Amino acid sequence: MKVNYAKFYSDFTAYDVRGDIMKVSKYDNVFKVQGERPLQFLEYTVKQSLGNKKVWNNIIPCAGTIITKKSALLNFQLVTGYFEGYENLPFEVEVVRPKSFFGATAIQKKILNDTTEILSTSNYGSLIDQPVLYAEPDTTSFKIDEHSFNIAVHSEDGKNSALELKSGIKKIVESISDYSGFTSNEDYTFIFYFIKEQRLKGILKTFGVDAALEHTNSSVYCDLDYPLQDNFSYYNHVVPHEYFHAITPLGIHDDKITNFNFRKPDMSKHIWMYEGITDYFAFLLNAKYLSKNPKYDLQSAIDYSLTKKRQSMTQSGRNIIRKNNVISWLNKMLDIENFYQKGKLIAMGLDIAIMENTNGNRRLIDVFIELKNEYENTAFLEDDLKDVLIRTGIMV
């Protein structure tokens, strides 16, 4: 859904090169700055997104901001905003933090002193692709295939820690490496933020909690703060799911994602592939390595799909951004699961076709890793996916 990001900013003031205040007007989700002389800098206050009680005009915690006296989870699109026309320029963010805080992130950091550091990226997309957790350090790491996998945790209730997560996360990454041969080409950071439920207010206070979001070299998990042993079957699925998103859509995707329109969001029609194929990989990993009875299995996907009406998965993808009203929001919530469940069954069909066409020598995971490598620095045209799949031998 569209999110009114501007509502998280207040005291928005613009100054020109002489230090004089410029005229600022706001319309829809955009601030417009006008003046006789060039803009020098902006000053504003950012309100955290967690706790905003609107449901269909909000953003889930793992994609937003959580700010307390003891921590700050930052996704930079909600901190820096978006400057149209500046997407391909380098960004530097200077952070002043408490001396005891550590910034857990995949981003390149330059430490200036005990309280100040510079975060640097080559462009805007890279900036918003690398969230950061600031808190007193609760971290650990392990190595696989010469790459470091870092775990950072902030637990508001103190019930969980990085060391408690380490063995389970390491087993997952070892399984990913053995199953697919695919591990990150760079170091990877897992960020876990555990929220104290008692501080959340409202009937829908936990909406969007227990969710995760993928990034190229990191992933973020925002959950309620309950003991890990009650929930690790969930992580056995969701951690591989987010990790495999590095294959699609972060690796192979269409031009709608490469050239995403931040002002007027226009979604790709291939959400079924981005979510369904990724979820299928996570299911296979669980079935082979992590669980005898995977929580998100194919039978439940079949049962779910049999209760739903027939639909065009591509048209549903195009229509996924809904209007900001209750009926549209409820329809969206009902439709989203289709991309995971029906998409997972489409992935299974593609996998079977590949095995039949190659006498079992290749699988869907092999094909998509090859496609990821081929399209790592480019994208296919939205209407060309069928041709891409035919060329790989998946489809005839």
C-alpha atoms as one frame of an Amber mdcrd trajectory, in Angstrom:
protein
   0.000   0.000   0.000   1.012   3.594  -0.432   2.384   5.103   2.755   2.131
   8.795   3.581   5.750   9.167   4.650   5.411  12.932   5.079   3.248  12.442
   8.160   6.334  11.172  10.028   8.110  14.530   9.569   7.492  17.692  11.604
   9.154  21.092  12.087  10.279  20.929   8.455  12.465  23.962   7.719  14.622
  24.767   4.675  17.577  27.160   4.620  19.248  28.750   1.603  22.985  29.319
   1.041  22.848  32.500   3.147  21.155  30.727   6.040  17.778  32.367   5.394
  14.565  30.378   5.785  12.954  29.374   2.504   9.289  28.875   1.643   8.086
  25.287   2.216   4.746  23.992   0.988   3.369  20.478   1.386   1.013  18.648
  -0.916   0.032  14.986  -0.711   3.281  13.206   0.248   5.722  15.849  -1.021
   7.492  18.867   0.462   8.240  21.624  -2.054  10.963  24.182  -1.307  11.047
  27.554  -3.072  13.379  30.538  -2.831  15.488  33.028  -4.733  18.751  31.348
  -3.745  19.831  27.666  -3.805  18.891  25.305  -0.981  21.696  24.680   1.533
  20.158  22.294   4.074  16.930  20.963   5.568  16.048  20.524   9.219  13.201
  18.395  10.509  12.137  15.971  13.223  11.337  12.335  12.445   8.595  10.544
  14.330   8.968   6.775  14.637   6.550   4.631  12.654   5.947   1.961  15.318
   2.872   2.888  17.312   1.153   4.811  14.528  -2.389   3.463  14.871  -3.479
   3.789  11.255  -3.428   0.396   9.571  -3.755   1.060   5.840  -1.648   4.224
   5.841   1.270   2.822   7.817   4.347   0.692   7.338   5.252  -2.574   9.079
   7.938  -2.235  11.804  10.682  -4.138   9.969  10.434  -1.596   7.117  10.006
   1.457   9.323  11.568   3.033  12.401  11.541   2.081  16.079  13.080   4.666
  18.384  13.399   4.309  22.173  15.823   5.574  24.798  17.708   2.290  24.498
  17.615   1.656  20.761  16.940   2.896  17.253  16.006   0.687  14.304  16.383
   2.829  11.188  15.199   2.185   7.659  16.562   5.212   5.890  13.655   5.965
   3.564  11.812   7.064   6.717  14.771   9.145   7.887  16.211  10.761   4.776
  13.075  10.784   2.668  13.358  10.623  -1.111  14.882  13.238  -3.426  13.681
  12.818  -6.982  16.517  13.083  -9.498  19.225  12.311  -6.948  18.834   8.519
  -6.915  22.218   7.761  -8.490  24.361  10.111  -6.421  26.420   8.866  -3.438
  24.967   9.353   0.038  26.739   9.961   3.348  24.882   9.874   6.654  26.596
  11.251   9.754  25.245   9.603  12.891  25.756  10.948  16.404  24.947   8.209
  18.905  25.396   7.416  22.608  28.906   6.207  23.360  27.625   2.800  24.495
  25.652   2.145  21.283  26.835  -0.029  18.381  25.475   0.260  14.854  24.701
  -3.185  13.420  24.376  -2.962   9.638  25.785  -4.205   6.332  26.554  -0.618
   5.359  30.099   0.748   5.034  30.995   2.653   8.218  33.748   5.092   9.113
  34.158   5.673  12.843  35.151   9.281  13.573  35.154   9.153  17.383  33.360
   7.540  20.351  29.990   9.004  19.376  30.125   9.840  15.660  30.312   7.718
  12.512  29.740   8.113   8.793  27.600   5.649   6.811  28.423   5.694   3.089
  26.634   4.266   0.061  27.045   4.643  -3.683  23.408   5.589  -4.358  19.948
   5.979  -2.829  18.906   2.399  -3.544  21.922   1.134  -1.638  21.121   3.443
   1.290  17.571   2.179   1.772  18.764  -1.392   1.164  20.904  -1.303   4.324
  18.995  -0.624   7.566  20.845  -0.221  10.849  20.138  -1.128  14.471  21.661
   1.131  17.111  21.698  -0.241  20.651  24.062  -1.518  23.304  25.834  -4.379
  21.525  24.220  -7.798  21.696  26.009  -9.416  18.792  27.738 -12.570  17.650
  28.971 -14.023  14.360  30.085 -17.164  12.569  31.865 -17.984   9.294  30.811
 -20.146   6.360  32.636 -20.269   3.026  35.013 -17.546   4.234  32.167 -15.080
   4.755  31.067 -13.659   8.090  27.440 -13.921   9.159  26.650 -11.412  11.882
  23.718 -11.496  14.289  22.564  -8.384  16.153  19.703  -8.361  18.661  17.800
  -5.801  20.669  15.300  -7.308  23.071  13.111  -4.698  24.814  12.137  -7.157
  27.546  15.556  -8.802  27.708  14.160 -12.262  26.934  16.343 -13.007  23.906
  19.970 -12.623  22.895  22.266 -13.051  19.907  23.980 -16.044  21.494  20.629
 -17.825  21.883  19.974 -17.339  18.178  23.432 -18.297  16.950  23.206 -22.088
  16.753  19.818 -22.039  15.027  20.798 -19.371  12.493  24.114 -21.088  11.780
  22.333 -24.379  11.102  19.992 -22.583   8.686  22.857 -20.953   6.740  24.807
 -24.239   6.633  21.676 -25.888   5.215  21.283 -23.141   2.614  24.902 -23.601
   1.538  24.580 -27.387   1.288  21.178 -27.284  -0.463  21.919 -24.626  -3.051
  25.602 -23.781  -2.974  24.340 -20.229  -2.645  25.627 -18.016   0.121  26.139
 -14.295   0.121  29.076 -13.001  -1.899  29.743 -10.599   0.964  29.338 -10.602
   4.725  25.713 -10.797   5.846  23.908  -9.298   8.848  20.797 -10.643  10.597
  19.033  -7.924  12.626  16.453  -8.996  15.218  14.316  -6.476  17.086  12.055
  -7.894  19.803   9.212  -5.589  20.878   7.632  -5.464  24.335   3.948  -6.120
  23.645   2.708  -4.257  26.718   3.843  -0.916  25.320   1.776  -1.250  22.135
  -1.703   0.317  22.153  -4.914  -0.155  20.193  -7.055  -3.029  18.915  -4.704
  -3.746  16.002  -1.580  -3.000  18.026   0.378  -6.025  16.777  -0.507  -5.624
  13.089   2.698  -5.954  11.074   4.667  -7.369  14.002   6.121 -10.861  13.524
   7.253  -9.839  10.063  10.581  -9.689   8.246  12.130  -7.897   5.299  14.947
  -8.899   2.962  17.913  -6.846   1.803  20.886  -7.694  -0.393  23.324  -8.345
   2.468  21.051  -8.264   5.501  17.563  -9.022   6.744  15.432  -7.526   9.523
  13.068  -9.413  11.839  10.609  -7.599  14.137   8.765  -9.831  16.570   7.126
  -9.707  19.957   9.513 -10.383  22.810   8.732 -13.962  23.757  11.254 -16.775
  24.364  12.899 -18.090  21.203  12.246 -21.750  21.930   8.534 -21.066  21.427
   9.070 -19.716  17.943  12.095 -21.224  16.229  10.040 -23.286  13.782   8.894
 -19.912  12.434  12.498 -18.748  11.984  13.415 -22.039  10.296  11.116 -20.942
   7.500  11.215 -17.150   7.501  15.024 -16.794   7.724  15.641 -18.928   4.587
  12.748 -17.149   2.897  14.322 -13.726   3.445  17.776 -15.033   2.562  16.585
 -16.588  -0.707  15.083 -13.235  -1.667  18.663 -12.336  -2.605  18.002 -14.573
  -5.630  14.623 -13.055  -6.494  13.580 -10.269  -6.554  16.876  -8.720  -5.426
  18.884 -10.707  -7.985  16.535 -11.371 -10.907  13.611  -9.005 -11.428  11.872
  -6.955 -14.072  12.356  -3.307 -14.979   9.438  -2.168 -12.798  11.606  -2.916
  -9.766  14.857  -1.540 -11.187  13.109   1.718 -12.111  10.659   1.807  -9.222
   8.499   4.921  -9.180   8.661   6.187  -5.594   6.184   9.003  -6.271   3.545
   6.892  -8.014   4.159   3.242  -7.068   3.472   0.859  -9.942   3.971  -2.727
  -8.863   5.489  -5.510 -10.918   3.045  -8.176 -12.063   5.483 -10.930 -11.055
   4.949 -10.876  -7.274   3.883 -14.530  -7.573   7.468 -15.326  -8.653   9.223
 -13.148  -6.089   7.241 -14.578  -3.173   6.090 -17.980  -4.427   9.409 -19.283
  -5.721  11.233 -17.925  -2.667   8.748 -19.594  -0.328   9.078 -22.859  -2.258
  12.851 -22.814  -1.763  12.340 -22.189   1.973   9.875 -25.112   2.143  12.281
 -27.520   0.405  15.093 -26.462   2.716  12.929 -27.135   5.771  11.721 -30.471
   4.453  15.275 -31.704   3.793  17.249 -30.231   6.675  15.316 -28.450   9.398
  11.923 -30.001  10.103  10.207 -33.326   9.529   6.879 -31.478   9.427   7.474
 -28.047   7.873   5.143 -25.396   9.219   4.503 -24.023   5.729   4.064 -27.212
   3.687   2.690 -27.942   0.217  -0.462 -29.657   1.477  -1.542 -26.511   3.292
  -0.815 -24.529   0.108  -3.008 -26.944  -1.889  -5.812 -26.814   0.692  -5.632
 -23.018   0.753  -5.679 -22.698  -3.027  -8.670 -25.035  -3.435 -10.760 -22.673
  -1.300  -9.888 -19.610  -3.400 -11.309 -18.445  -6.705  -9.351 -18.753  -9.926
  -7.386 -15.645 -10.758  -4.675 -14.218 -12.965  -1.621 -14.048 -10.729  -0.020
 -11.387 -12.927  -3.116  -9.169 -12.953  -3.430  -9.569  -9.182   0.164  -8.398
  -8.852  -0.547  -5.267 -10.858  -3.589  -4.524  -8.692  -1.960  -5.166  -5.308
  -1.655  -1.490  -4.338  -5.097  -0.689  -2.971  -7.016   2.414  -2.028  -6.808
   3.622   1.562 -10.155   2.371   2.871 -11.310  -0.591   4.953 -12.823  -2.690
   2.153  -9.824  -2.273  -0.121  -7.469  -3.023   2.771  -9.334  -6.237   3.698
  -9.305  -7.384   0.067  -5.567  -6.758  -0.064  -4.953  -8.806   3.097  -6.928
 -11.698   1.609  -5.110 -11.455  -1.727  -1.524 -11.209  -0.454  -1.415 -14.810
   0.757  -2.218 -15.992  -2.772   1.239 -14.957  -3.948   2.854 -17.209  -1.342
   0.538 -20.228  -1.500  -0.504 -20.345  -5.144   2.923 -19.032  -6.141   4.541
 -21.902  -4.254   2.491 -24.424  -6.227   3.450 -22.760  -9.525   7.080 -23.057
  -8.403   6.572 -26.760  -7.709   5.175 -27.237 -11.230   8.180 -25.467 -12.734
  10.539 -27.579 -10.625   8.903 -30.808 -11.805   9.113 -29.660 -15.435  12.835
 -28.930 -15.071  13.505 -32.355 -13.530  11.557 -34.063 -16.325  13.383 -32.121
 -19.046  16.856 -32.752 -17.591  16.469 -36.307 -16.249  16.745 -34.932 -12.735
  20.085 -33.219 -13.346  18.781 -29.717 -12.724  16.306 -28.145 -10.320  14.495
 -24.828 -10.071  17.087 -23.563  -7.592  19.883 -24.208 -10.128  18.082 -22.287
 -12.854  17.318 -19.300 -10.652  20.842 -18.999  -9.324  21.994 -18.942 -12.966
  19.393 -16.255 -13.731  20.464 -14.253 -10.696  24.050 -14.256 -11.921  22.965
 -13.317 -15.439  20.687 -10.451 -14.380  22.663  -9.202 -11.376  23.299  -5.768
 -12.922  20.287  -5.529 -15.194  16.617  -6.504 -15.475  14.274  -8.165 -17.933
  11.302  -6.288 -19.376   8.123  -6.962 -17.424   6.389  -8.635 -20.366   9.404
 -10.801 -21.257   9.395 -13.239 -18.321   7.875 -16.049 -20.388  10.653 -15.689
 -22.968  13.265 -15.729 -20.180  11.843 -18.974 -18.784  11.578 -20.592 -22.222
  15.223 -19.759 -22.902  16.270 -21.513 -19.683  14.325 -24.639 -20.628  11.785
 -24.302 -17.816   8.963 -23.749 -20.276   8.386 -24.914 -23.836
